[in-house]
Amino acid sequence: MLSRTVVNGSFGPVAPLCPPGAGLLAGDVATPRVSPTQNSEAMERRKPKQGQHFLQSAELRDFSMWEVANLDNAQVLQTFATYRWGSLDKVICPGCGAISKPFFRVDRAQLRCRHCDRHFSPLVNTVFADRKIPLKKLLMALVKFISSAKGVSALELSRIIDVQVKTATVLLGKLRECLLRQKDTETLSGLIEIDGGYFGGKPRKSCFRGKSKPGEIAAMVEARLRGEPVSKRKPKGRAARRNWEKRKNRRVVMVYRAVCPEGGEGAYATRTFIALSENSAVVDKITPEIVVPNSTIMTDENAAYTHLSKDYDHHCVEHSLEFCTINGVNENQAESFFSRMRRAEYGVFHGYRPKYLADYAQEFAWREDARRQTEMQKLMNLLRRVFDAGMSRWWRGYWQGHNRPGELLVRV
């Protein structure tokens, strides 16, 4: 559990690196409202009860939207500064590089260096640099993002924090950019499950089934018997032609999940890649880069994975017959990832587009890997990536035409 302190009579989050007794604002002193004994008793009560699911426990709810709503502007400012530098006494000035306790300009939501008098935001040189929304709204958006199991849409977020949909779209895009650019890249070992799932390019069903006429089928068969070239199928009508164009946006999400050796814990590490199709060339390019040789790999019966037996202990389950073999071979963790992503597609986003499919896939990989963390731990996890990513490359000036030129695909 991460520690929390009292700021001006109300609870506020503080990073674990902050030393005890560190000042919050200029001249302020943190005074605990509860004794250590009372605090330990409270922590004991917050532990999950025996047989209680973690998502239902008080341990999960160590930071919420309600606590953000009760923070004033000064507390929100010192909260971001503490998250950024670990201590309010060791803030690094982006101008002169001095490390000291700055002055707090609460009305401007900025800090002022004691050495060079430069004013700067606690979000300077991050994806949220030069933002226009208040820090409190931004913190609310972050809490909503981490607490949503299947993501949050820009329309919903715009209603919650009262901003334009365009603002919410860019905000969420920047968060996904941080998750993608700061994704975990460690190689996987042990038991790995691999699978591919197709997203996007779904055709719109027509009101009737277009069946071929018997005469047309007979003429096509006779032409093949005579060895004559058979004309390719042509779309019948405008709706069919639109559906054929939609299928060009179909992409496959390749997921690699490392499974915990302890039973019942699920997967602990997820890696995602976007490709045009699930084939052996894509698998042979990705697998040696992220999976340690001689690891145990479980897949389905797709022919794209047959080459893995050369360097790995490869097992497969024939999904046309069973979900799991009698020996326990399955890929349920990979299917669990696709279940979350598919539910988000149907119920939250109502569709993915190829250009940003990699961003969405990485978002749900992060959600899967952080599913057993508390709300505060997830917030710190997300903010660490925000602070390390630097300035936005794909969403800064998005509505002025500055965005990523194309989609991120595995090239073979």
N, C-alpha and C positions, 0 to 999 in steps of 0.2 A: 504493500500500500504506500502511496506517495503521501508525504506530510502535507498538512494544511495549517495555516496560521490565521490569526484574527487581524483584520485591517479595519481600524476605526469602528469597532463594535460589531462587525459582521464577518462571516467566513469568506475567505478568498483563497484561490489556489496559488500555491507557491511551488516552484521547481525543487526537486530533491537536492540540488547542488547548492541551494541558498543556505549560508551558514546561520546557525541560531543567533537570533538577536540582530540580524541585519536590518538596517533602516529601510522603511518602505517609501516614505516621502521625506523631503527635507525637513528635519526636525521631528519626525514621527517616531514613535517607539511601539513595537508590537507587544501587547500584553495579553497573556493567555486568559481565556474565560473559564477554562476548566483545569483542574489539577491533573498531574500525570496519572493518578489512580483512576480518576473519572474518565480520562481519555482512553486508558487501556480497557476499562469496562465497556466503554462505547464501542471500541474496536472489536471487542469480543462479541458484542451483540450483533455487529454487522457481518460476522462470518456466516457463510451459508449453513443453514441447518442440515442435519443429517438427512439425506435423501432429497434435498431441495436442489432444483436446477440452478446453475449459476446465473442464468438470465433473470431468475425470479428473486435473487438474493439482494440484500441491501449492500453487499460488498461491491456489486456492479455499479451502483448509483452513487459513486463518490464525487461526481460533479455533474450538474444538470443545467438545463435552461433556466430553471427557477433561481439558481444561485447567480447566474449571469444577470438576470433581470434585477436582482437586488444589489448589484454593484454600481457604484457611482463612477463618473468619468475618471477620477483620480485613481481609483482602484483598478479600473480596466487598463489604464496607462501603465501603472506599475506592474500589473500582471503580465502584459506583453514584454515589458523590459526584463522582468525576472525570467520569463521563459527564454528570452533571447540570449541573455548573458549569464544566467545562473545566479547572479547576485546584483543588487542595485548599487553596491559599492565598487563593482568592477565592470562598469559599462565602457565599451571601447568606442571612442569617437571616430566616425568614418572620415573626418577631415584631417586631424592631426595625429590620430592613433593613440592618444593619451588614454590611460585606464584610470578612471576615477568615478566618484559619485557625482552625477550631473545635477543640474537644476531641472525641476519639473515645471513645464509650461502646460498646465492642465487645460486651459482654455483653448490652446492651439494643438493639444494632443501631441506634444513634442517634448524632446529633451534639449537642454542647452549645455554644451561643454564648458567646463570651468576654465579651460586653458585657451581655447581659440574662439570661444563664444559662438560656435556654430550651432544652429538649430537643426535637429534631425529627428526623424520618427523611429520608434523601435522596430519598424518594418522596413527600414532603409536597406537598399540593395537586396530585396527579396521580390518575389512575384507580386507582392502587394505594395510595392513602392509607388509613391505618388497616387495612392488610392484617394477616392473622394468620399467614400462612405465612412461614417464614424466607427471608431474602434469597437464600440460596444456592439454595433450591428454585425461587424465582422466576426467577433467572438461568438455571437449567437449563431451565425451561419456555420461556423466551425463545429459547434456543439450539435447542431442539427445534422450536419454531414456525418459525424462519427456515430451518432445514435440511430441512424436509419439503417436497418439491416439490409435493405435492397436499394439503397441510394435515395436521392431526392431529386426531383425534377426542378428545372429553373422556374417554372410557373409556380410551383408550391413554395419554393424558397422566396420568390419575389413577394408573395403574399405574407409570409411570416415576418420578414424583416423590412417590408414596405420599401422596396426598390423596384426599378424598372426590370422587366424580364431580360432586357439586354445586359443589364448590370449583373443579374444573377447568373446568366449564361456564361459570361466571362469569368465570374468568380469561381464557378464550379469547374470551368475549363482549366483555370490556373491550378486548382487543387489537383486535378487529374494529371496535369503536366508535371507537378512536383512528384506525385507518386510514380509516374513513368520514368522521369529522369533520375530519380533517386531510388529506384527499385533495387531490391536485394539481388546480387549477382553471384552469390556463393554457389559452388557446385553442390549437387545433391548426391547423397549416397544412401546405402541401406535398401529399403523397399521403396520403389518408385512406381507410381501408376501414371500411365500415359493414355490420352484419348484426344479426339478431335470432335468439335461440335460446330455445325454450320449455323451462321447467323446472317441476317440481311437477305435481300433479294427475294422476299416472299411474294409469290404472285397473288393477285386478287382473283378470287374465285368468281367465275361467271355464273349467270343465271341458268345456263343449260350446259350439258356435256356435248362437246363437239365430236361426234363420232364420224369416222370415215365411212363413206358409202361402199357397199360391197363391190360395186364395179371398179372403184378406184383401187381397192385392195387387190382384186384379181389382176388388174392391169399391171400393178407394181410387181406382183409375184411372177407373172409371165415375163416381164422385162428382165428380172433377175435371172430367170432360167435361161433366157436367150443370151445372157452375158452383157446386156445393154446397161449403160449407166442409168441409175435411178435418180430422178430429181430430188433434191433435199426438201424436207418439209417446209411449208410456208405457213406463217400465222394466218389464222382465219378471222379476219375482222380487226378493228382497232384495239379492242380490249386484249386480244391475244398478242397483238404486236407490242403493246405496253408491257405485258407480263414478260415477254421475251427480253425486253430491255431491262426490266427489273432484275432478272436472274443474273445479269452481268455484275450486280452488286453483291453477289453471294460470296462470302468468305468463310474460312474455317479458322476457329480458335483452337490452337494446339495447347494443351495444358499438361504440365508435368508436376506431380504432387508427391512429396516425400512423406511417407507415413510413419507415425511414431511407433517405435518398437513395442511400447506398452499398449496393450489392447484397450480399446474403448476411447482412446484419445484422438483418433482421426489423424488428419494430415497436419504438419507443422510448417511446411514451406511450399510455396506455389510459384511456378514460373509459367508465363503465357507468351505465345507468339501467334502472329497472324500470317496466314498463307492463303494462296488461291485454292488449294485442294489438299486433301489428306493423302499424300503419296510418299513413296520410299525416299525420294530425293530430299524432301523437306525433313523427314525424320532422320535420315543419315547426316544431314547438315547440322541439325540442332542437338541431337543426343550426345555426340562426343564432346560438345562444348560445355554442357551443364551437368552431365551425369558421370560419376566416377566409374571407371571400368570395373567389371566383375560385380556390379550392383545387381540386385534382383529387380526385374522389371515385369510388371503385369499390364497386359493390353487386351484388346478384343481380338477377334479373328481377322481383322483387316490385313490384307497382304502388304500394306505399307510397313508393317513391323516385323516381317519375317527375317530381315537382315540383322536384327538385333541379337540373334542367338550366337553370332560370332564372338562378340565381346562382352555379352552380359548373360546372366542367368534369366532367360526369358520364359515367361509363362503366359498363356492366353486363355481366355474364356470365350466360348462360342455363344454369343448373345442371342443368336437365332434359336438356341435350345434352352439356355439357362442364364440366370443372372450371376450365379456363383457356382464354381465346381465343387465337387465333394471334398476336394483338398483345400478349399478356401480361396482359390484364385478368383479375384474379382477386381473391379476398378470403381468401386462405389465412391471413393473419395473424389475421383475425377468427375463422376456423374453428379456428385453433390455440388461441385463448383458450377457445373452447367445448369443445375437446377436453380441455384440462386440467380445466376445471370439471366436465365430464361424467364424467371418470374419477374425480374426487374424489367426485362424487355416488354413483356405483356402488360404489366400493371403500373409501371412508373414512366418509362421512356417511350413506349409504343413504337420501338424500332431503333436499329443501329445503322449508321452509315459507314462505309468502308474507311473514310478518311480518319475518323476518330475512334474506330473500333478498338485499336490497341490501347487507347486511353481508358476506355470502359473496361476492357479485360483486365488491365492492371489494377483498376479501382477495386474490382471484385476479388482479385488475388490478394490485395491488401486486406480487404474485409474478412476474407477467409482466414488469413494468417493471424489477424488481430481479434478473432471472435472470442477468445478466452481472456482478453484484457479488460480491465475496468475502463470506465469512461475517461477518467483522468489519464490513464496510461495510453489510451488511444489518442487522446488530444495531444499529449506530449510526443507520441510517435509521429503524428501528422505534422506538428509544428517543427520537429527536428528536420523533417524533409523540406518543409517550406523555407526554413532558414538556410539550409545547405544548397538549395537549388539555384540561388541567385536570381537575377532578373528574368522575367518571362521572355521566352523566345517566340512562342506561338500565339500568345493571347494579348500581348501588349500592343495596343492599337488595332485590335481585331476588327472593330467596326469601321476602321479607316482603311481596311484592305490588307493589313499586315498579319498574315497567318501562315500556318505550315503549308508548304507547296503541295504536298501529296501525302498518301497514306504510308504507314510503316509496315512493310511486308518482308517476309523471309525470301530473299532472292536466291534462287538455285540455278 
